[in-house]
Amino acid sequence: MLTYKTLGQKNYEKKLVETLILLEGFDKNVKLKGDDSATIGYGYTFNRNNNLSIWTASGISLSANEIQILKEIDAAKNEDRTSLTEKIFKRTITEPEAKLLLLKTYPEKETVVNALNVPPSYEKVTLVSLNYNSVVGPKALIRPKLKNAIGSSNRAEAWYQIHYQSNGVKEKFKPGIAKRRFYEAELFGLYDSTFNEEDAKQIATMYTKYRNIILTYEEKWEAQLTEGYNKDFAKDINLSMEPTIDFWKTKYLINVDIEELQIIYQGVLALSGDTGKTYDTDKNEKDLLIGDITDDKLNGGKGNDALVGNDGKDTLIGGEGDDLLVGGKGDDSLLGGLGNDTVDYSSETTPITLTLTKNPDPKLTGINGTVKVGSDTDNLSSIETLKFTPKDDIVKIQSIPQGVTLDGGEGKDTLDFSTANPKVGVQVDSTTKVVKLGSDSLSITNFEIFVGTAYNDIFKVDEKTIKVDGGEGIDLVDFSNSSKPITVDLVKSGTGIPQYIKIENFKGSSFNDVFTLDKAANKVEAGNGNDIMIGGAGNDTLDGNFGKDGIADTKKGVAIKIGNIDLSTVEWTGISFFGVGRFKNASKTLMLDTDGVSGLIRVC
């Protein structure tokens, strides 16, 4: 957009004169400038037929001979005026006289700018300076493209036309003009004070559209862009683009270093971060490529890139480096390539389902599979890290690829091994954050629900786990690394406490745990705390291990194996021991007490 940086009329005139004096430089004698015009003072040109009236009106004292010379120059043909001036005008002028000529002549250069309805502002100073340095006619610098950009409030396009498309002089004069145009473009400004998304889109589109021209120009005139009066400005286009890059990084929650930005615009469906040109160096390898609602193809190339597809059926190719891929809406193909690549679904409002398989190319690491997002299905290849949504996501693991990290993030997320291949049990360790399936392993964090295989699984879980479904096979849930006491209740499972389905075996923590079993035949190996194990209707095996452990609520007629149990800790009711050969691991005297006072086992 174009919100003008207004100055007021007096401040505008002052700034304009200061700018022209700075950029034109002072010549005390006639000098040939880049447009083949004879020039003196602060850019005053003799290619006109009213020189005498201007010099007279400015108040400069002239001799009779000088008056005659100016008359001859005014009367000369246009094509002869420059050579004649060089030949016959030998006067030396002072800086005050040069300023008088400047004050008299710059208003004639305002006419074209006034027609564009530009108010007194820094932008008008720029445009008048540009026109002051311009020839008259079809090669004038206020051209249709610049006029159209101003008329349509496209600041970015206007800035580009001033900076990069207004250096049509002879080659020997181009370095100086490149330096001047850079100053004028910075004075005009690439950014409005009210910088918003529409501005960011205009700037990104401008850069993408003219990228090759801009980078070639800057490579050629790099030395001129930062010398003299330009030393305090952004030294190259990458620095000029930084606020725009930061805007899009914030919008798409991108927390990686970015050096260059490109965006899909009308008529363009593909972007590449690297073209193989000499200006594609390590200074601009870290690309941010942004798609739109069309079916886009974004290729990061070298470097650590970020690719955002947005809507449409997009193809995102990370290429070399550690890349970040965000597909957006639509059925997308997300191809990481070499490096440690990440696909990010964290901004999605719908939970996803990832089906994970090995990559068919053994040279590539990372996720190979599909992600279901609502009605969309993305295809992933060679993705090392996947960022999940804040919702309850599901990962169905068919096989484990090499070099993968899964972070469930927020929500109650599920790891499901029920369709896993190879046909072996899985080992899940929430404390070391590693999953093993056969000879393959997977790094995990922030998963709360686990579904096992049809084989013998081991789940080493922590206090964050809310559900474990062992499936078929003889499965073990191991709490030995828990940081607090554990309560397992297979009778009330799922009513506000962790749920354990089809789990046959448990191993306790180092704290005071409570295990309440159901009708299945369970085995409990208590930890080091003072644990309570309440058997159910099945044939249970209870091992107290260290600490003062107790058992309770067994059923008459059901066999129970007791190991390392302190029988003084629990009151027993309705218990009948028969056919007992010996109490294994008992010491000293086992007392049966019928008075309810002194025995280790109380029988009522």
CORKALIN-V828858 format. One record per residue. RES is the residue in one letter. PHI is phi in whole degrees, 0 to 359 (* if undefined). NEAR is the number of other C-alpha atoms within 8 Angstrom. Layout:
RES;PHI;NEAR + RES;PHI;NEAR
This chain:
M;*;8 + L;235;8 + T;258;7 + Y;291;9 + K;269;7 + T;288;8 + L;237;10 + G;84;8 + Q;297;7 + K;295;7 + N;293;8 + Y;297;13 + E;299;8 + K;297;8 + K;294;9 + L;296;11 + V;297;10 + E;301;8 + T;293;10 + L;294;11 + I;298;11 + L;295;7 + L;279;7 + E;285;8 + G;73;10 + F;252;11 + D;238;10 + K;281;10 + N;236;10 + V;299;12 + K;219;9 + L;276;9 + K;258;9 + G;298;8 + D;264;8 + D;62;7 + S;255;11 + A;283;15 + T;229;13 + I;214;14 + G;66;17 + Y;263;13 + G;84;11 + Y;290;11 + T;251;9 + F;267;12 + N;279;9 + R;205;8 + N;249;8 + N;230;7 + N;300;12 + L;299;10 + S;295;7 + I;292;11 + W;296;10 + T;293;10 + A;294;8 + S;285;9 + G;91;7 + I;281;9 + S;286;5 + L;236;8 + S;279;6 + A;301;6 + N;294;7 + E;293;10 + I;297;10 + Q;296;8 + I;298;10 + L;296;10 + K;298;10 + E;295;8 + I;295;13 + D;297;12 + A;277;7 + A;289;10 + K;293;6 + N;304;8 + E;288;5 + D;257;8 + R;295;13 + T;295;13 + S;295;8 + L;295;10 + T;298;12 + E;301;12 + K;281;7 + I;249;7 + F;267;9 + K;248;8 + R;290;6 + T;258;6 + I;248;9 + T;264;8 + E;297;9 + P;300;6 + E;294;10 + A;297;14 + K;292;11 + L;299;11 + L;296;13 + L;298;12 + L;298;9 + K;276;10 + T;255;10 + Y;295;10 + P;301;8 + E;294;6 + K;273;11 + E;275;10 + T;302;8 + V;297;8 + V;290;12 + N;299;9 + A;294;7 + L;270;9 + N;60;6 + V;270;10 + P;285;8 + P;303;12 + S;193;13 + Y;298;13 + E;295;13 + K;291;11 + V;305;14 + T;299;12 + L;293;10 + V;292;13 + S;299;12 + L;297;12 + N;288;13 + Y;297;8 + N;268;7 + S;248;10 + V;280;9 + V;262;6 + G;113;5 + P;296;4 + K;265;7 + A;299;10 + L;276;9 + I;275;10 + R;262;7 + P;305;6 + K;295;8 + L;291;12 + K;299;11 + N;295;8 + A;297;12 + I;292;12 + G;297;8 + S;263;6 + S;59;8 + N;260;12 + R;300;13 + A;298;12 + E;294;12 + A;297;13 + W;301;12 + Y;297;11 + Q;299;11 + I;292;13 + H;287;12 + Y;246;11 + Q;240;8 + S;230;9 + N;230;9 + G;266;6 + V;264;8 + K;298;8 + E;305;6 + K;292;5 + F;263;10 + K;296;11 + P;303;10 + G;294;8 + I;292;9 + A;301;13 + K;297;13 + R;293;9 + R;296;13 + F;297;11 + Y;298;10 + E;297;13 + A;296;14 + E;292;9 + L;294;9 + F;297;11 + G;95;9 + L;274;11 + Y;238;8 + D;280;11 + S;291;5 + T;255;5 + F;292;8 + N;223;6 + E;295;7 + E;297;7 + D;297;12 + A;299;12 + K;290;9 + Q;299;12 + I;293;13 + A;296;12 + T;295;12 + M;303;11 + Y;295;11 + T;297;11 + K;297;6 + Y;247;8 + R;307;8 + N;299;6 + I;294;8 + I;298;11 + L;290;10 + T;295;9 + Y;298;9 + E;290;11 + E;296;8 + K;285;6 + W;249;10 + E;306;9 + A;295;6 + Q;285;10 + L;285;13 + T;236;13 + E;261;9 + G;57;5 + Y;289;7 + N;261;11 + K;297;8 + D;265;6 + F;269;7 + A;304;7 + K;281;8 + D;204;9 + I;296;10 + N;298;9 + L;291;8 + S;298;9 + M;275;11 + E;305;9 + P;299;7 + T;291;10 + I;301;13 + D;297;8 + F;299;10 + W;289;9 + K;298;10 + T;294;8 + K;299;7 + Y;257;7 + L;55;6 + I;262;8 + N;249;5 + V;236;5 + D;289;5 + I;234;11 + E;249;13 + E;213;12 + L;233;13 + Q;223;13 + I;221;12 + I;294;15 + Y;225;8 + Q;304;4 + G;92;4 + V;241;7 + L;242;10 + A;218;9 + L;227;12 + S;228;10 + G;286;11 + D;225;10 + T;245;6 + G;84;5 + K;286;6 + T;294;5 + Y;280;7 + D;274;11 + T;243;7 + D;290;6 + K;280;7 + N;224;10 + E;278;15 + K;272;14 + D;260;17 + L;245;14 + L;248;17 + I;236;12 + G;268;13 + D;227;12 + I;279;7 + T;272;10 + D;275;11 + D;259;14 + K;236;11 + L;242;16 + N;236;13 + G;289;18 + G;72;12 + K;288;12 + G;87;13 + N;270;12 + D;251;18 + A;236;17 + L;238;18 + V;237;14 + G;280;16 + N;61;12 + D;287;14 + G;98;14 + K;270;12 + D;259;16 + T;242;13 + L;247;16 + I;242;13 + G;291;20 + G;77;12 + E;285;13 + G;95;13 + D;265;13 + D;253;18 + L;246;13 + L;240;15 + V;234;12 + G;287;17 + G;80;9 + K;288;10 + G;100;12 + D;276;11 + D;252;15 + S;250;12 + L;244;14 + L;246;12 + G;286;17 + G;76;13 + L;285;12 + G;97;9 + N;262;12 + D;254;17 + T;234;14 + V;251;13 + D;244;11 + Y;249;10 + S;295;8 + S;269;7 + E;289;8 + T;260;7 + T;245;8 + P;298;13 + I;249;13 + T;236;11 + L;260;11 + T;256;11 + L;255;15 + T;224;12 + K;287;12 + N;285;13 + P;295;4 + D;267;5 + P;296;6 + K;282;4 + L;258;9 + T;263;13 + G;100;16 + I;293;17 + N;230;14 + G;172;12 + T;236;11 + V;235;12 + K;265;11 + V;235;11 + G;61;8 + S;269;5 + D;266;9 + T;229;12 + D;261;14 + N;254;12 + L;246;14 + S;214;13 + S;55;15 + I;246;18 + E;277;13 + T;227;14 + L;236;12 + K;265;13 + F;273;13 + T;279;18 + P;284;12 + K;270;11 + D;270;12 + D;272;14 + I;232;12 + V;241;12 + K;260;13 + I;263;14 + Q;270;11 + S;203;10 + I;255;12 + P;282;15 + Q;280;11 + G;63;8 + V;242;13 + T;237;10 + L;242;11 + D;241;12 + G;295;14 + G;67;11 + E;286;11 + G;90;10 + K;259;10 + D;261;15 + T;242;13 + L;252;12 + D;244;12 + F;253;13 + S;294;11 + T;247;9 + A;290;10 + N;223;7 + P;283;7 + K;276;7 + V;221;11 + G;289;13 + V;259;15 + Q;241;11 + V;250;12 + D;234;11 + S;287;11 + T;277;9 + T;273;5 + K;63;10 + V;228;12 + V;245;12 + K;238;11 + L;227;12 + G;65;8 + S;268;5 + D;258;9 + S;225;10 + L;215;14 + S;268;10 + I;225;13 + T;200;10 + N;62;9 + F;244;14 + E;249;11 + I;233;12 + F;229;13 + V;239;13 + G;274;16 + T;271;17 + A;274;12 + Y;242;14 + N;277;13 + D;256;14 + I;234;12 + F;243;12 + K;264;14 + V;251;15 + D;239;11 + E;291;9 + K;279;6 + T;290;11 + I;247;10 + K;200;11 + V;227;14 + D;247;11 + G;287;17 + G;71;13 + E;286;11 + G;92;10 + I;261;11 + D;249;15 + L;236;13 + V;251;12 + D;245;13 + F;256;13 + S;298;10 + N;257;11 + S;293;12 + S;264;7 + K;205;8 + P;300;10 + I;245;13 + T;241;8 + V;245;12 + D;229;12 + L;283;10 + V;276;7 + K;259;7 + S;306;12 + G;94;7 + T;259;5 + G;89;5 + I;236;11 + P;306;10 + Q;252;11 + Y;235;12 + I;246;9 + K;54;9 + I;251;14 + E;268;11 + N;233;11 + F;226;13 + K;233;13 + G;281;13 + S;267;19 + S;273;12 + F;250;12 + N;275;12 + D;265;14 + V;231;12 + F;242;11 + T;245;12 + L;264;14 + D;247;10 + K;283;7 + A;284;11 + A;276;10 + N;252;12 + K;234;11 + V;238;14 + E;250;11 + A;292;15 + G;266;15 + N;273;11 + G;276;14 + N;270;12 + D;259;15 + I;241;12 + M;237;14 + I;251;12 + G;286;13 + G;255;13 + A;276;11 + G;269;11 + N;276;10 + D;263;14 + T;243;11 + L;241;13 + D;244;12 + G;288;16 + N;61;12 + F;277;11 + G;90;10 + K;268;11 + D;252;17 + G;224;15 + I;234;11 + A;203;11 + D;63;9 + T;278;11 + K;252;8 + K;301;7 + G;90;5 + V;251;9 + A;291;6 + I;224;9 + K;260;7 + I;248;9 + G;226;10 + N;57;10 + I;255;12 + D;272;8 + L;286;10 + S;279;8 + T;270;8 + V;227;8 + E;274;8 + W;255;10 + T;225;7 + G;65;7 + I;257;9 + S;232;6 + F;260;5 + F;214;4 + G;65;4 + V;269;6 + G;283;4 + R;196;4 + F;267;6 + K;292;5 + N;73;6 + A;285;6 + S;226;5 + K;56;4 + T;245;4 + L;261;7 + M;252;7 + L;252;9 + D;244;12 + T;256;8 + D;263;5 + G;72;9 + V;241;5 + S;249;6 + G;276;10 + L;282;10 + I;242;11 + R;258;11 + V;248;11 + C;253;6
